[in-house]
Amino acid sequence: MSQLVGILVRRIGISVVVLIGVSMLIFAIARIIPGDPARIALGPNATAEQIAKLRGEMHLDENIVIQYGFFIKDLVSGDLGTSLYTNRPVTLDIAQFLPATLELVFLAGVIMVGLGLPLGILAARFRNKWPDHLVRALALLTVSAPSFVWAVILMLLCAYYLPLFPIAGRLSDIYEIERVTGFLTIDTLIAGNVAAFLDVWHHLILPAVALALSGIGQAARLTRANMVETYEKPYIEMAQAYGFFPHRIARIYAFKPSLIPSLTIIGLDFAAMLGNAFLVEAVFAWPGLSRYGVNVILRKDLNAIMGTVLIIALTFLIVNIIVDLLIAVLNPRIRHSTRVQS
């Protein structure tokens, strides 16, 4: 346990440094992009006095180092400023839009792992046979097309030609649910409205599947490749010689060692979904943070850009920390090497 705590402390320290670096980089890039944020926010009919006043309020007349100092000062106090896109505090915008994206990404991640890993195991167990060829073909097909293409295809098949799922939003208009947490799967349960809870899942499935499809193929391919390599190990041959059942060898002796290298890529794919979800959210009119982030970038909303990027970066780092801890749990050699270095 102490070894895991040491790994956690080190990863948190590295993540803080990375987060500071990301904030500095994005802060600089957002101000290099052509266009005056104050003029964009106020529109073409704004007077020079109004633009100058807003630029002063946003500290745009100061040099970039002083601007970053004001940003850090406000960030420490929990203030991300006001969005020029919504005219609300950025923290309120994030609190409104982030839960929708997290629900979508979490379900997509569950689908990716729940289908990708078993398909990879199946392909490795029956390697060079028809299940292997089928899984490899499906994996190549899903990886080849981006998520928004699958979103359009699924919308046409499952919402237009076969009206099985809704095509937009998170909840039907007939339901009025008090937003307590922002997560509708939780808020509907808090309200005790089972019909609304099922309706939320009805809206959630199609975009989550569209977002997960490319990840399913990636997870299946990685798992298969690592397990095929593991099957060549001497201890697998020994287990086969002892007459162990093939499914036991695949599930216990081949899958766990193969999961360690796959877990890193799967974790990165899961974290990347948060940033890549904007096209799926646009197709399904999903009111999430990724879609909000694209809108504020197009309007050069500096405060909202910084808030959105920092939240995505923070989520990415948290997922990486969790993956590192899982790998340390699965692989005792990593814990041992960490203890030796200490």
Kinemage of the C-alpha trace (Angstrom):
@kinemage 1
@onewidth
@group {chain A} dominant
@subgroup {mainchain}
@vectorlist {calphas} color= white
{ca met a 1} P 0.000 0.000 0.000
{ca ser a 2} L 2.818 2.424 0.846
{ca gln a 3} L 4.327 1.755 -2.597
{ca leu a 4} L 1.059 2.718 -4.288
{ca val a 5} L 0.844 5.873 -2.171
{ca gly a 6} L 4.390 6.778 -3.240
{ca ile a 7} L 3.470 6.284 -6.895
{ca leu a 8} L 0.332 8.382 -6.413
{ca val a 9} L 2.241 11.252 -4.774
{ca arg a 10} L 4.861 11.289 -7.531
{ca arg a 11} L 2.240 11.198 -10.295
{ca ile a 12} L 0.293 14.044 -8.679
{ca gly a 13} L 3.457 16.146 -8.449
{ca ile a 14} L 4.267 15.535 -12.119
{ca ser a 15} L 0.649 16.272 -13.072
{ca val a 16} L 0.714 19.649 -11.311
{ca val a 17} L 3.824 20.635 -13.271
{ca val a 18} L 2.228 19.447 -16.521
{ca leu a 19} L -0.976 21.359 -15.758
{ca ile a 20} L 0.989 24.584 -15.175
{ca gly a 21} L 2.829 24.059 -18.455
{ca val a 22} L -0.438 23.462 -20.315
{ca ser a 23} L -1.970 26.610 -18.831
{ca met a 24} L 1.032 28.713 -19.933
{ca leu a 25} L 1.035 27.236 -23.441
{ca ile a 26} L -2.707 27.651 -24.037
{ca phe a 27} L -2.664 31.121 -22.479
{ca ala a 28} L 0.010 32.211 -24.954
{ca ile a 29} L -1.604 30.523 -27.973
{ca ala a 30} L -5.028 32.024 -27.202
{ca arg a 31} L -3.533 35.505 -27.309
{ca ile a 32} L -1.471 34.920 -30.448
{ca ile a 33} L -4.522 33.915 -32.488
{ca pro a 34} L -5.532 36.851 -34.735
{ca gly a 35} L -8.553 38.858 -33.686
{ca asp a 36} L -9.497 41.202 -30.862
{ca pro a 37} L -11.593 39.319 -28.247
{ca ala a 38} L -13.220 42.555 -27.071
{ca arg a 39} L -14.309 43.541 -30.591
{ca ile a 40} L -15.535 40.000 -31.340
{ca ala a 41} L -17.544 39.954 -28.119
{ca leu a 42} L -19.154 43.378 -28.570
{ca gly a 43} L -19.872 43.043 -32.266
{ca pro a 44} L -19.254 45.351 -35.234
{ca asn a 45} L -21.514 48.119 -33.917
{ca ala a 46} L -19.555 48.675 -30.698
{ca thr a 47} L -17.899 52.048 -30.200
{ca ala a 48} L -14.187 52.512 -29.609
{ca glu a 49} L -14.889 53.548 -26.001
{ca gln a 50} L -16.833 50.349 -25.287
{ca ile a 51} L -14.073 48.209 -26.803
{ca ala a 52} L -11.381 50.039 -24.839
{ca lys a 53} L -13.350 49.603 -21.598
{ca leu a 54} L -13.745 45.847 -22.139
{ca arg a 55} L -10.079 45.478 -23.062
{ca gly a 56} L -9.181 47.196 -19.803
{ca glu a 57} L -11.461 44.883 -17.821
{ca met a 58} L -9.809 41.868 -19.475
{ca his a 59} L -6.286 43.308 -18.927
{ca leu a 60} L -5.595 42.973 -22.663
{ca asp a 61} L -3.607 46.223 -22.662
{ca glu a 62} L -1.025 44.713 -20.293
{ca asn a 63} L 1.874 42.543 -21.438
{ca ile a 64} L 1.289 38.799 -21.537
{ca val a 65} L 3.234 38.057 -18.339
{ca ile a 66} L 1.064 40.435 -16.305
{ca gln a 67} L -2.051 39.018 -17.961
{ca tyr a 68} L -0.998 35.511 -16.915
{ca gly a 69} L -0.393 36.766 -13.378
{ca phe a 70} L -3.960 38.092 -13.194
{ca phe a 71} L -5.221 34.761 -14.547
{ca ile a 72} L -3.341 32.711 -11.929
{ca lys a 73} L -4.523 35.047 -9.161
{ca asp a 74} L -8.156 34.580 -10.198
{ca leu a 75} L -7.669 30.819 -10.743
{ca val a 76} L -6.355 30.314 -7.202
{ca ser a 77} L -9.497 31.981 -5.862
{ca gly a 78} L -11.677 29.722 -8.029
{ca asp a 79} L -12.604 32.428 -10.521
{ca leu a 80} L -12.194 31.608 -14.218
{ca gly a 81} L -13.715 34.897 -15.307
{ca thr a 82} L -16.823 35.604 -17.363
{ca ser a 83} L -17.522 33.971 -20.694
{ca leu a 84} L -18.015 36.422 -23.549
{ca tyr a 85} L -20.022 33.709 -25.325
{ca thr a 86} L -22.675 33.113 -22.642
{ca asn a 87} L -22.162 36.220 -20.447
{ca arg a 88} L -21.990 33.931 -17.422
{ca pro a 89} L -19.135 32.873 -15.121
{ca val a 90} L -17.064 30.198 -16.823
{ca thr a 91} L -17.328 28.026 -13.713
{ca leu a 92} L -21.122 27.930 -14.108
{ca asp a 93} L -20.788 27.019 -17.787
{ca ile a 94} L -18.404 24.183 -16.955
{ca ala a 95} L -20.686 22.967 -14.161
{ca gln a 96} L -23.581 22.891 -16.651
{ca phe a 97} L -21.868 21.310 -19.660
{ca leu a 98} L -19.246 19.013 -18.112
{ca pro a 99} L -21.648 16.422 -16.611
{ca ala a 100} L -23.242 15.781 -20.017
{ca thr a 101} L -19.863 15.050 -21.597
{ca leu a 102} L -18.702 12.937 -18.650
{ca glu a 103} L -21.835 10.786 -18.864
{ca leu a 104} L -21.282 10.303 -22.579
{ca val a 105} L -17.556 9.567 -22.282
{ca phe a 106} L -17.971 7.244 -19.297
{ca leu a 107} L -20.566 5.093 -21.051
{ca ala a 108} L -18.479 5.112 -24.237
{ca gly a 109} L -15.466 3.981 -22.210
{ca val a 110} L -17.445 1.160 -20.608
{ca ile a 111} L -18.640 0.027 -24.039
{ca met a 112} L -15.090 0.246 -25.426
{ca val a 113} L -13.620 -1.909 -22.658
{ca gly a 114} L -16.627 -4.214 -22.317
{ca leu a 115} L -16.606 -5.138 -26.013
{ca gly a 116} L -13.019 -4.485 -27.118
{ca leu a 117} L -11.272 -6.700 -24.561
{ca pro a 118} L -13.525 -9.774 -25.016
{ca leu a 119} L -13.228 -9.468 -28.804
{ca gly a 120} L -9.448 -9.317 -28.479
{ca ile a 121} L -9.455 -12.393 -26.237
{ca leu a 122} L -11.696 -14.244 -28.700
{ca ala a 123} L -9.440 -13.375 -31.642
{ca ala a 124} L -6.296 -14.465 -29.784
{ca arg a 125} L -7.797 -17.724 -28.577
{ca phe a 126} L -8.900 -18.675 -32.112
{ca arg a 127} L -6.000 -17.000 -33.903
{ca asn a 128} L -5.796 -17.597 -37.643
{ca lys a 129} L -9.300 -19.079 -37.621
{ca trp a 130} L -12.567 -17.517 -38.755
{ca pro a 131} L -13.375 -15.771 -35.396
{ca asp a 132} L -9.944 -14.152 -35.523
{ca his a 133} L -10.392 -13.021 -39.119
{ca leu a 134} L -13.864 -11.661 -38.339
{ca val a 135} L -12.708 -9.697 -35.287
{ca arg a 136} L -9.711 -8.272 -37.149
{ca ala a 137} L -11.922 -7.169 -40.041
{ca leu a 138} L -14.410 -5.508 -37.672
{ca ala a 139} L -11.590 -3.844 -35.742
{ca leu a 140} L -10.045 -2.466 -38.924
{ca leu a 141} L -13.444 -1.194 -40.071
{ca thr a 142} L -14.206 0.624 -36.803
{ca val a 143} L -10.722 2.147 -36.516
{ca ser a 144} L -10.716 3.359 -40.130
{ca ala a 145} L -13.710 5.688 -39.750
{ca pro a 146} L -13.755 8.600 -37.250
{ca ser a 147} L -16.435 8.872 -34.590
{ca phe a 148} L -18.524 11.524 -36.340
{ca val a 149} L -18.882 9.255 -39.403
{ca trp a 150} L -20.227 6.484 -37.187
{ca ala a 151} L -22.493 9.062 -35.528
{ca val a 152} L -24.058 9.952 -38.891
{ca ile a 153} L -24.346 6.286 -39.915
{ca leu a 154} L -25.967 5.269 -36.630
{ca met a 155} L -28.322 8.232 -36.786
{ca leu a 156} L -29.454 7.240 -40.284
{ca leu a 157} L -29.823 3.542 -39.446
{ca cys a 158} L -31.167 3.610 -35.881
{ca ala a 159} L -33.013 6.931 -35.766
{ca tyr a 160} L -34.176 7.682 -39.304
{ca tyr a 161} L -34.762 4.409 -41.167
{ca leu a 162} L -35.453 2.454 -37.976
{ca pro a 163} L -36.824 4.963 -35.449
{ca leu a 164} L -35.443 3.165 -32.406
{ca phe a 165} L -33.567 6.007 -30.712
{ca pro a 166} L -33.956 9.791 -30.415
{ca ile a 167} L -31.570 11.901 -32.466
{ca ala a 168} L -30.953 14.930 -30.251
{ca gly a 169} L -30.655 16.114 -26.664
{ca arg a 170} L -30.331 14.347 -23.327
{ca leu a 171} L -33.956 14.161 -22.214
{ca ser a 172} L -37.374 14.432 -23.823
{ca asp a 173} L -39.238 17.712 -23.314
{ca ile a 174} L -42.111 16.004 -21.529
{ca tyr a 175} L -39.963 15.474 -18.431
{ca glu a 176} L -39.100 18.223 -15.965
{ca ile a 177} L -36.206 17.164 -13.746
{ca glu a 178} L -34.500 19.322 -11.137
{ca arg a 179} L -30.777 19.524 -11.903
{ca val a 180} L -29.072 18.602 -8.639
{ca thr a 181} L -25.777 17.100 -9.809
{ca gly a 182} L -26.036 17.818 -13.529
{ca phe a 183} L -25.774 14.096 -14.247
{ca leu a 184} L -29.248 13.230 -15.512
{ca thr a 185} L -28.743 9.513 -14.855
{ca ile a 186} L -28.371 10.463 -11.180
{ca asp a 187} L -30.833 13.368 -11.011
{ca thr a 188} L -33.669 11.248 -12.418
{ca leu a 189} L -33.040 8.654 -9.721
{ca ile a 190} L -32.969 11.360 -7.054
{ca ala a 191} L -36.314 12.591 -8.385
{ca gly a 192} L -37.637 9.012 -8.325
{ca asn a 193} L -38.742 9.284 -11.953
{ca val a 194} L -38.067 5.861 -13.496
{ca ala a 195} L -39.567 6.821 -16.871
{ca ala a 196} L -37.231 9.825 -17.134
{ca phe a 197} L -34.274 7.648 -16.088
{ca leu a 198} L -34.994 5.207 -18.929
{ca asp a 199} L -35.467 8.123 -21.320
{ca val a 200} L -32.021 9.488 -20.403
{ca trp a 201} L -30.458 6.131 -21.245
{ca his a 202} L -32.475 6.005 -24.447
{ca his a 203} L -30.887 9.307 -25.508
{ca leu a 204} L -27.432 8.299 -24.280
{ca ile a 205} L -26.879 4.952 -25.998
{ca leu a 206} L -26.568 6.019 -29.640
{ca pro a 207} L -23.977 8.823 -29.210
{ca ala a 208} L -22.018 6.694 -26.727
{ca val a 209} L -21.817 3.789 -29.197
{ca ala a 210} L -20.734 6.173 -31.962
{ca leu a 211} L -17.991 7.582 -29.740
{ca ala a 212} L -16.846 4.125 -28.602
{ca leu a 213} L -16.673 2.279 -31.928
{ca ser a 214} L -13.160 3.328 -32.933
{ca gly a 215} L -11.933 2.593 -29.416
{ca ile a 216} L -13.476 -0.875 -29.527
{ca gly a 217} L -11.436 -1.742 -32.602
{ca gln a 218} L -8.270 -0.318 -31.049
{ca ala a 219} L -8.762 -2.244 -27.804
{ca ala a 220} L -9.497 -5.488 -29.678
{ca arg a 221} L -6.413 -5.172 -31.883
{ca leu a 222} L -4.093 -4.378 -28.974
{ca thr a 223} L -5.459 -7.161 -26.794
{ca arg a 224} L -5.188 -9.691 -29.598
{ca ala a 225} L -1.625 -8.695 -30.501
{ca asn a 226} L -0.421 -8.825 -26.895
{ca met a 227} L -2.163 -12.122 -26.168
{ca val a 228} L -0.771 -13.770 -29.310
{ca glu a 229} L 2.697 -12.776 -28.109
{ca thr a 230} L 1.920 -14.096 -24.625
{ca tyr a 231} L 0.764 -17.437 -26.051
{ca glu a 232} L 4.366 -17.996 -27.190
{ca lys a 233} L 5.645 -17.838 -23.603
{ca pro a 234} L 6.938 -21.089 -21.996
{ca tyr a 235} L 4.470 -20.991 -19.081
{ca ile a 236} L 1.545 -21.010 -21.529
{ca glu a 237} L 2.995 -24.072 -23.246
{ca met a 238} L 3.379 -25.690 -19.844
{ca ala a 239} L -0.249 -24.929 -18.958
{ca gln a 240} L -1.346 -26.445 -22.262
{ca ala a 241} L 0.814 -29.518 -21.581
{ca tyr a 242} L -0.867 -29.961 -18.189
{ca gly a 243} L -4.202 -30.096 -20.002
{ca phe a 244} L -5.774 -26.895 -18.651
{ca phe a 245} L -8.960 -25.844 -20.398
{ca pro a 246} L -8.311 -23.366 -23.267
{ca his a 247} L -10.742 -20.798 -21.875
{ca arg a 248} L -8.955 -20.910 -18.496
{ca ile a 249} L -5.557 -20.409 -20.160
{ca ala a 250} L -6.935 -17.476 -22.175
{ca arg a 251} L -8.741 -15.832 -19.272
{ca ile a 252} L -6.230 -16.325 -16.441
{ca tyr a 253} L -2.761 -17.034 -17.775
{ca ala a 254} L -2.711 -15.111 -21.059
{ca phe a 255} L -5.071 -12.174 -20.533
{ca lys a 256} L -3.668 -10.580 -17.358
{ca pro a 257} L -0.046 -10.191 -18.608
{ca ser a 258} L -1.395 -8.975 -21.951
{ca leu a 259} L -3.607 -6.385 -20.289
{ca ile a 260} L -0.687 -4.369 -18.888
{ca pro a 261} L 0.634 -2.949 -22.204
{ca ser a 262} L -2.906 -2.575 -23.560
{ca leu a 263} L -4.115 -0.683 -20.513
{ca thr a 264} L -1.927 2.348 -21.211
{ca ile a 265} L -3.297 2.853 -24.730
{ca ile a 266} L -6.868 2.142 -23.636
{ca gly a 267} L -6.500 4.740 -20.871
{ca leu a 268} L -5.205 7.319 -23.339
{ca asp a 269} L -8.088 6.560 -25.723
{ca phe a 270} L -10.559 6.948 -22.873
{ca ala a 271} L -9.098 10.317 -21.853
{ca ala a 272} L -8.919 11.504 -25.473
{ca met a 273} L -12.658 10.916 -25.848
{ca leu a 274} L -13.301 14.002 -23.733
{ca gly a 275} L -11.659 16.221 -26.330
{ca asn a 276} L -12.760 14.231 -29.373
{ca ala a 277} L -16.423 14.141 -28.406
{ca phe a 278} L -17.267 17.534 -29.918
{ca leu a 279} L -18.171 16.169 -33.376
{ca val a 280} L -20.421 13.475 -31.896
{ca glu a 281} L -21.981 16.108 -29.648
{ca ala a 282} L -22.532 18.347 -32.667
{ca val a 283} L -24.230 15.557 -34.652
{ca phe a 284} L -26.554 14.602 -31.795
{ca ala a 285} L -27.035 18.179 -30.501
{ca trp a 286} L -25.565 16.993 -27.211
{ca pro a 287} L -25.130 19.927 -24.775
{ca gly a 288} L -21.666 18.943 -23.587
{ca leu a 289} L -18.379 20.617 -22.718
{ca ser a 290} L -16.613 19.597 -25.932
{ca arg a 291} L -19.235 21.306 -28.077
{ca tyr a 292} L -19.109 24.339 -25.796
{ca gly a 293} L -15.305 24.393 -26.152
{ca val a 294} L -15.468 24.551 -29.943
{ca asn a 295} L -17.985 27.409 -29.802
{ca val a 296} L -15.838 29.508 -27.453
{ca ile a 297} L -12.723 28.881 -29.570
{ca leu a 298} L -14.516 30.150 -32.669
{ca arg a 299} L -15.450 33.314 -30.769
{ca lys a 300} L -12.003 33.671 -29.167
{ca asp a 301} L -13.556 33.669 -25.705
{ca leu a 302} L -10.264 33.675 -23.766
{ca asn a 303} L -11.634 32.899 -20.298
{ca ala a 304} L -13.838 30.069 -21.531
{ca ile a 305} L -11.026 28.636 -23.671
{ca met a 306} L -8.697 28.481 -20.669
{ca gly a 307} L -11.335 26.932 -18.438
{ca thr a 308} L -12.324 24.290 -20.973
{ca val a 309} L -8.745 23.298 -21.837
{ca leu a 310} L -7.723 23.093 -18.181
{ca ile a 311} L -10.667 20.837 -17.347
{ca ile a 312} L -9.882 18.527 -20.283
{ca ala a 313} L -6.185 18.467 -19.339
{ca leu a 314} L -7.024 17.766 -15.696
{ca thr a 315} L -9.296 14.888 -16.680
{ca phe a 316} L -6.577 13.518 -18.961
{ca leu a 317} L -4.054 13.612 -16.101
{ca ile a 318} L -6.467 11.988 -13.638
{ca val a 319} L -7.077 9.120 -16.061
{ca asn a 320} L -3.320 8.692 -16.525
{ca ile a 321} L -2.816 8.527 -12.756
{ca ile a 322} L -5.536 5.875 -12.447
{ca val a 323} L -3.964 3.857 -15.279
{ca asp a 324} L -0.531 4.063 -13.638
{ca leu a 325} L -1.975 2.791 -10.364
{ca leu a 326} L -3.795 -0.062 -12.106
{ca ile a 327} L -0.613 -1.083 -13.910
{ca ala a 328} L 1.292 -1.025 -10.608
{ca val a 329} L -1.359 -3.268 -9.059
{ca leu a 330} L -1.249 -5.705 -11.983
{ca asn a 331} L 2.548 -5.725 -12.284
{ca pro a 332} L 4.438 -6.206 -8.976
{ca arg a 333} L 7.754 -5.515 -10.740
{ca ile a 334} L 6.779 -1.864 -11.163
{ca arg a 335} L 6.058 -1.537 -7.440
{ca his a 336} L 9.347 -3.226 -6.621
{ca ser a 337} L 11.355 -0.992 -8.973
{ca thr a 338} L 9.655 2.059 -7.473
{ca arg a 339} L 10.598 0.965 -3.973
{ca val a 340} L 14.234 0.396 -5.024
{ca gln a 341} L 14.424 3.878 -6.570
{ca ser a 342} L 13.048 5.378 -3.385
